[in-house]
Amino acid sequence: MTIARKEIFGPVLASIGAEDEHSVIRIANDTHGIAVYVLSDSAGLARYVVRLIPAGNVYVAGNI
């Protein structure tokens, strides 16, 4: 995924789906991003994932 690994100048939003929380963390840690959005219907799972993603800004949305 070139868009997730290169520094892009301008307003860009890439949406990358994942099979499970371990895939989410692996993908997030392999990208170049300033902000991460976590969408989940489980508050506990969202908090777990957010703690393991190093990003400048992390946003959580869903049924939390």
N, C-alpha and C positions, 0 to 999 in steps of 0.2 A: 504494500500500500504506500505508494510514493507520497501521496498527499499527507499521510500521517508521519512520515519520516523526514520530510524536507521542510525547511523554514519557508513558509509562504507569506508574502506581504500582501495584505488586503483582508477584507472580511471573508473568511472561509469557514464553513461548518461541515465537518465530516462526521457521518453517522456510521458507526461500526457495530454490528451485532455480535453477540457471543453466545456460546452454548451454556456456559455456567460461570460462576463467580471467579474460578481460577483462570479461565480464559480471559475474562474482563481485566483482571489484574495484570496478566501477561501482556495483553495487547496495550493496555495503558502505559505500562512501564517500557514498552518498546517504541513509543511514539514521541514526537516532539510537540508538546502542547503546553499552553499557558493555563487553559481552563478545561475542566472535565465536568461533564454532566452525567449523573448517575440516575437512571430511571428504574424504579423497582416498586413492587407492590408489597415488599417486606421491609419494615423499618430496621430490623436487626441485620438483615443481609446488606442493606444499603450502608449502614454504619460500618460494618465489617469491611466492605469494599473501599469505602472512602478513606479509612485509616491506612490502607495499604497502597494508595495511589499518590505519588509525589507530584503535585501540580501546584501552581500558584493560586488558583481558585478552583474549588470543587463545589458543585451545586448538586443538590439531591431533590428529586421530584418524584411524585407518585402517591400512593395511598399510605402516607406516613403520618 
